[in-house]
Amino acid sequence: MNPTDLLYGKYRNLLLATAMFNLGFVIWFSFAPFTGGIADEFGLSVAQLGIVASAAIIAVPLGRILIGPLTDRFGADVTGGVTLVVVGAFSVISAFAVTYEVFTASRIVASLAGITFVIGIQHVAEWFDEENLGTAEGIFAGVGNAGAGLGAYFTLPRIFTEEYVDPVFGPEFLATSSSWRAAFFYTGVLAILFGVIYYGFGGAARSEAKREATKAGISWSQWTFIATRYGAVVLSVAYVMTFGLELAMNGWLGTYYREAFGQGDVVIAATFAATFSIAAGLLRPIGGYVSDVVARNEIELLPFFEGEYRNQWTFTTLVFVMLSMFGMTLAGLTGNIYAAVVTGFLVGTGCAFSEGAIFAQVPAMFPNNSGSVAGIVGGIGTVGGVVYPLAFSAAFLPNLHVGYAVVAASMIPMIALAAWVFQPRISAVANTNGFLVSEASRSETVTATDD
């Protein structure tokens, strides 16, 4: 491939991956803005709505873990195209569901749109060289994530209002309000169409040699080996305390600002909460860019991790997240909501920088297994979104401010693990040495399989 075609291919596939991720997350999050109409249509209780919402989150970690090696095996153009078509089809099915059971099952499958993140991470890694990986992955994740939030929470409910009607979803249609059905239908159709485009115009890798190297590294023994390397484990743990925290804060802050400060205006509380989301989404490319800069220019941010330039930046961001979470408790205890909002913005900034740094390291550390590792890190990281809200709202806490300090304290052993892995002597073998599965046992499995 000549340099001009390679440059065009890089940015074409970056654009495709970002658009896929954006649309995938719009479908994943599209349930939340329409819960009122859905509850009215099916006569659902709050508990039943919670089941649908939880199932949509819980399905994604497993889906991400599985789609990673499949993307390494078959290429992002295949898995991305197929995923969009499948989730789009089930989004359309959910738009015409007449029973709670069919609706719930179809939305669970549609929620697997959340796995598009892993597909895109692998796709971008297959096209960009290591020195620009952090920037490219940061643009993909930051623009895609921020755009998805704006699309799901701001755009969809403004297009598909309670009074929405069209030739397909008129006032006589099944729903008392057809807005959510129309939103699910049209986003589903768009996903199906874009899935075909993604398959037709996406390229799996920048060269056949790169494609074959990635494809050759996939087997069950290889996957278990990769999943237990020091590097994969520490990046997964780091993603729990950053992206998992981001998911948790996105779902909690509106309630926190309303309940902890007596801010009864739901719109204002949601606006305060949105400052965190904006920081966590839009600033993510900076985290990846800085990782590239410190690696390229060999900038020593933390000399005790001498020569481990990306590790130094990642560790700095992790410590910042922990300290800013302690700051959330201190700001809340002052009783000043504006201090809490500013500190929340800082937490979002820390999450963004750290997430960008982490996914600059994933393909740099595991160049021929980026899909598998992205699936492991992305899947495990999502768990934080389920666990942290339990700490935020625990009944035994004296007030709603203390939960942030509890979560911050839980991050200390995670940071200690990072400090151990990021030492030069450990980091040098972080993608070959690990826990439980040894290089020898993997070699024996591969040899036996070959025979």
C-alpha positions in Angstrom: 0.0 0.0 0.0 1.5 3.3 -1.0 1.8 6.2 1.6 -1.2 8.1 0.2 -3.5 5.1 0.2 -2.3 4.2 3.7 -3.0 7.7 5.0 -6.5 7.7 3.4 -7.1 4.2 4.9 -6.1 5.2 8.4 -8.5 8.1 8.6 -11.3 6.4 6.7 -11.2 3.6 9.1 -10.8 5.9 12.2 -13.9 7.7 11.0 -15.9 4.5 10.4 -14.9 3.1 13.8 -15.8 6.4 15.6 -19.2 6.6 13.9 -19.9 2.9 14.7 -19.0 3.4 18.3 -21.2 6.6 18.5 -24.2 4.9 17.0 -23.7 1.8 19.1 -23.7 3.8 22.3 -26.7 5.7 21.2 -28.6 2.4 20.9 -27.1 1.1 24.2 -28.2 4.2 26.1 -31.5 4.9 24.2 -33.6 3.1 26.8 -32.9 5.7 29.6 -34.7 8.8 28.2 -37.9 6.9 27.5 -38.5 4.9 30.7 -41.7 6.8 31.5 -43.4 6.0 28.3 -42.2 2.4 28.4 -43.5 1.9 31.9 -46.9 3.3 30.9 -47.1 1.1 27.9 -46.3 -2.2 29.6 -47.5 -1.3 33.1 -44.1 -1.8 34.6 -43.0 -1.2 38.2 -39.8 0.6 39.0 -38.3 -2.8 39.9 -39.2 -4.2 36.4 -37.6 -1.2 34.7 -34.6 -1.8 36.8 -34.4 -5.4 35.6 -34.3 -4.2 32.0 -31.7 -1.5 32.7 -29.5 -3.9 34.7 -29.7 -6.6 32.1 -28.6 -4.2 29.5 -25.5 -3.3 31.5 -24.6 -6.9 32.7 -24.8 -8.3 29.2 -22.1 -6.0 27.8 -19.1 -7.1 29.9 -19.4 -10.7 28.7 -20.1 -9.5 25.2 -17.0 -7.4 25.2 -14.8 -10.2 26.4 -16.1 -12.5 23.7 -16.0 -10.0 20.8 -12.3 -9.2 21.4 -10.8 -12.4 20.2 -13.5 -12.8 17.5 -12.4 -9.4 16.1 -8.8 -10.4 16.2 -9.8 -13.6 14.3 -12.2 -12.3 11.7 -11.3 -8.6 11.5 -13.2 -5.5 12.7 -14.9 -4.9 9.3 -16.7 -8.3 9.7 -17.5 -8.2 13.5 -18.4 -4.5 13.3 -20.7 -5.0 10.4 -22.4 -8.1 11.8 -22.8 -6.5 15.3 -24.5 -3.4 13.9 -26.9 -5.5 11.8 -27.8 -7.8 14.7 -28.3 -5.1 17.3 -30.2 -2.9 14.8 -32.5 -5.8 14.0 -33.3 -6.4 17.6 -33.8 -2.7 18.2 -36.4 -2.8 15.5 -38.0 -5.8 17.1 -38.2 -4.0 20.5 -40.0 -1.1 18.8 -42.9 -3.5 17.9 -42.9 -5.6 21.1 -46.3 -6.0 22.6 -45.2 -8.0 25.8 -42.8 -7.2 28.5 -40.9 -10.5 27.9 -40.3 -9.8 24.2 -39.4 -6.2 24.9 -36.9 -7.2 27.6 -35.3 -10.0 25.6 -34.9 -7.8 22.5 -33.5 -4.9 24.4 -30.9 -7.1 26.0 -29.6 -8.2 22.6 -29.9 -4.6 21.3 -27.8 -3.5 24.3 -24.9 -5.5 23.0 -24.3 -2.4 20.9 -22.0 -1.5 23.8 -19.4 -4.0 22.5 -18.7 -1.7 19.5 -16.2 0.0 21.7 -13.9 -3.1 21.7 -14.3 -3.6 18.0 -13.3 0.0 17.3 -10.3 -0.1 19.7 -9.0 -3.1 17.8 -9.8 -1.6 14.4 -7.9 1.6 15.1 -5.0 -0.3 16.5 -4.7 -2.3 13.3 -4.2 0.9 11.3 -2.1 3.2 13.4 1.6 2.9 14.4 2.5 2.8 18.1 3.8 6.4 18.2 0.3 7.7 17.3 -1.9 5.1 18.9 -2.8 7.0 22.0 -4.0 10.0 20.0 -6.0 7.9 17.5 -7.6 5.8 20.2 -8.3 8.9 22.3 -10.1 10.6 19.4 -12.1 7.4 18.7 -13.1 6.9 22.3 -13.5 10.5 23.3 -15.5 11.8 20.3 -17.5 8.6 20.1 -18.4 8.5 23.8 -19.2 12.2 24.0 -21.3 12.1 20.9 -23.1 9.0 22.0 -24.1 10.8 25.3 -25.3 13.8 23.4 -27.2 11.6 21.0 -28.9 9.4 23.5 -29.7 11.9 26.3 -30.2 15.1 24.4 -31.0 14.4 20.7 -33.3 11.4 20.8 -35.8 12.8 23.4 -35.9 16.1 21.5 -36.6 14.5 18.1 -39.0 11.8 19.4 -41.1 13.8 21.8 -44.2 12.6 23.5 -46.3 14.1 20.7 -44.2 12.4 18.0 -46.2 10.9 15.0 -45.2 9.9 11.5 -46.7 7.6 8.9 -45.3 4.5 10.6 -46.0 5.5 14.2 -49.2 7.4 14.2 -51.4 8.2 17.3 -53.4 4.9 16.7 -50.3 2.8 17.0 -49.8 0.3 19.9 -48.3 2.8 22.3 -50.0 5.5 24.3 -47.0 7.5 23.3 -45.1 6.2 20.2 -42.0 8.3 20.8 -39.8 5.5 22.2 -41.0 3.0 19.6 -40.0 5.4 16.8 -36.6 6.1 18.5 -35.8 2.4 18.7 -37.1 1.7 15.2 -35.2 4.4 13.4 -31.9 4.0 15.3 -32.2 0.3 14.5 -32.7 0.8 10.8 -29.8 3.3 10.8 -27.6 0.6 12.5 -28.5 -2.0 9.9 -27.7 0.3 7.0 -24.4 1.5 8.6 -23.5 -2.2 9.3 -23.6 -2.8 5.6 -21.5 0.3 4.9 -19.0 -0.7 7.6 -18.5 -4.2 6.1 -18.2 -2.8 2.6 -15.9 0.2 3.2 -13.9 -0.9 6.3 -10.5 -2.5 6.1 -9.4 -5.0 8.6 -5.8 -3.8 8.9 -3.2 -1.6 7.2 -1.4 -4.6 5.7 -1.9 -8.3 5.1 1.1 -9.0 7.3 -0.5 -7.1 10.2 -3.8 -8.9 9.6 -2.1 -12.3 9.6 0.0 -11.6 12.7 -3.2 -10.6 14.6 -5.2 -13.6 13.3 -2.5 -16.1 14.1 -2.4 -15.1 17.8 -5.9 -16.4 18.7 -6.6 -19.6 20.5 -8.2 -20.5 23.9 -4.8 -21.1 25.4 -3.5 -17.9 24.0 -6.5 -16.0 25.3 -6.1 -17.4 28.9 -2.4 -16.6 28.7 -3.0 -13.0 27.6 -5.8 -12.4 30.2 -3.5 -13.4 33.1 -0.5 -11.3 32.1 0.5 -8.6 34.5 -0.2 -5.9 31.9 -3.7 -7.1 31.1 -4.6 -7.5 34.8 -3.3 -4.0 35.8 -5.0 -2.3 32.9 -8.2 -4.0 33.6 -8.1 -3.0 37.3 -7.2 0.6 36.2 -10.2 0.6 33.9 -12.5 -0.5 36.7 -11.5 2.6 38.7 -11.8 5.0 35.7 -14.4 3.9 33.2 -16.3 1.9 35.8 -16.3 5.0 37.9 -17.4 7.1 34.9 -20.4 4.8 34.3 -21.3 4.9 38.0 -21.0 8.7 38.3 -23.0 9.3 35.1 -25.9 7.3 36.7 -25.5 8.8 40.2 -24.6 12.5 40.1 -28.0 13.8 39.1 -29.5 12.1 42.2 -26.6 13.2 44.4 -26.9 16.9 43.5 -30.6 16.7 44.0 -30.7 14.7 47.2 -27.5 15.8 49.0 -28.0 19.5 48.5 -31.8 19.7 48.3 -31.6 20.8 44.7 -35.2 20.1 43.7 -35.0 21.4 40.1 -34.3 18.2 38.1 -33.1 20.1 35.0 -30.5 22.0 37.0 -29.4 18.9 38.9 -29.0 17.1 35.5 -27.1 20.1 34.1 -24.7 20.0 37.0 -24.2 16.2 36.5 -23.6 16.8 32.8 -20.4 18.8 33.6 -18.8 15.5 34.7 -20.0 13.7 31.5 -18.6 16.4 29.3 -15.2 16.3 30.9 -15.1 12.5 30.9 -16.0 12.3 27.3 -14.5 15.2 25.4 -11.1 15.3 27.3 -10.3 11.6 26.7 -8.2 12.3 23.5 -5.9 14.5 25.6 -5.1 11.4 27.8 -4.0 9.4 24.7 -2.2 12.3 23.1 -0.1 13.0 26.3 0.8 9.3 26.5 2.1 9.5 22.9 4.0 12.7 23.6 5.7 11.4 26.8 6.6 8.2 25.0 7.9 9.8 21.9 9.9 12.5 23.7 11.0 10.2 26.5 9.7 12.6 29.2 10.4 11.4 32.8 7.3 12.5 34.8 8.0 10.0 37.6 11.7 9.1 37.8 11.1 6.1 40.0 9.5 4.4 37.0 12.6 5.3 34.9 12.2 4.7 31.2 8.5 3.6 31.5 7.1 6.8 30.0 3.5 5.7 29.2 3.4 4.0 32.6 4.4 7.2 34.4 1.6 9.1 32.7 -1.0 6.4 33.4 0.1 6.2 37.1 -0.2 10.0 37.5 -3.7 10.0 36.2 -4.8 7.1 38.4 -3.5 8.9 41.5 -5.3 12.1 40.4 -8.6 10.1 40.1 -8.2 8.8 43.6 -7.3 12.2 45.2 -10.2 13.9 43.4 -12.6 11.3 44.7 -11.5 12.1 48.3 -12.0 15.7 47.2 -15.6 15.0 46.3 -16.3 14.0 49.9 -14.5 17.1 51.3 -16.3 19.4 48.8 -19.7 17.8 49.6 -19.1 18.2 53.4 -18.7 22.0 52.9 -22.4 22.1 51.8 -21.4 24.2 48.8 -23.0 22.6 45.7 -20.7 24.6 43.3 -17.6 23.3 45.0 -19.0 19.8 44.5 -19.8 20.4 40.8 -16.2 21.8 40.2 -14.7 18.8 42.0 -17.0 16.5 40.0 -15.6 18.1 36.8 -12.1 17.3 38.0 -13.0 13.7 38.6 -14.3 13.5 35.1 -11.1 15.1 33.8 -9.1 12.5 35.7 -11.2 9.6 34.3 -10.8 11.0 30.8 -7.1 11.4 31.0 -6.6 7.9 32.5 -8.9 6.1 30.1 -7.1 7.7 27.2 -3.8 6.6 28.7 -5.0 3.1 29.4 -6.1 2.5 25.8 -2.9 4.0 24.5 -1.2 1.2 26.4 -3.4 -1.7 25.4 -2.3 -1.9 21.7 1.2 -0.7 22.5 1.7 -3.5 25.1 -0.2 -6.2 23.1 0.3 -5.2 19.4 -0.9 -8.5 18.0 -3.7 -9.1 20.5 -5.3 -5.7 20.8 -8.8 -6.9 20.3 -8.6 -9.7 22.9 -7.0 -7.4 25.5 -9.4 -4.5 24.7 -12.3 -6.9 25.3 -10.8 -8.1 28.6 -10.1 -4.6 29.8 -13.3 -3.1 28.5 -15.4 -5.9 29.8 -13.9 -6.0 33.3 -13.8 -2.2 33.6 -17.6 -2.1 33.2 -18.0 -3.9 36.4 -17.2 -0.7 38.3 -20.4 0.8 37.0 -22.3 -1.9 38.9 -20.3 -1.9 42.1 -19.6 1.7 42.8 -23.2 2.9 43.0 -23.7 0.5 45.9 -21.0 2.4 47.8 -22.4 5.8 46.9 -25.8 5.0 48.2 -25.0 2.6 51.1 -27.6 3.0 53.9 -25.0 2.6 56.7 -23.1 5.8 55.6 -23.8 8.9 57.7 -24.5 11.0 54.5 -24.3 10.8 50.7 -20.9 12.6 50.7 -18.9 9.9 52.4 -19.5 7.3 49.7 -16.9 9.0 47.5 -14.2 8.6 50.1 -15.1 4.9 50.5 -14.6 4.4 46.8 -11.4 6.4 46.8 -10.1 4.2 49.7 -10.9 1.1 47.6 -8.7 2.4 44.9 -5.5 2.4 47.0 -4.7 -1.3 46.5 -5.4 -0.9 42.8 -2.9 1.9 42.6 -0.5 -0.2 44.7 -0.8 -3.0 42.0 -0.1 -0.4 39.3 3.0 0.8 41.1 4.3 -2.8 41.3 3.6 -3.6 37.6 4.9 -0.3 36.4 8.4 -0.9 37.9 10.9 -1.2 35.0 11.9 -4.8 35.9 8.2 -5.9 36.0 7.0 -3.7 33.1 9.6 -5.2 30.8 7.9 -8.6 31.0 4.3 -7.4 31.7 3.0 -8.9 28.4 4.8 -12.2 28.9 4.9 -12.9 32.6 1.7 -13.1 34.7 -0.5 -14.9 37.1 -1.8 -18.5 37.1 -1.0 -19.4 33.4 2.7 -19.9 32.6 4.6 -19.6 29.3 5.5 -23.2 29.6 2.0 -24.4 30.0 0.9 -22.4 27.0 3.7 -23.8 24.9 2.8 -27.3 25.9 -0.9 -26.7 24.9 0.1 -25.2 21.6 2.5 -28.1 20.9 -0.1 -30.7 21.7 -2.6 -29.0 19.5 -0.2 -28.8 16.6 0.5 -32.6 16.9 
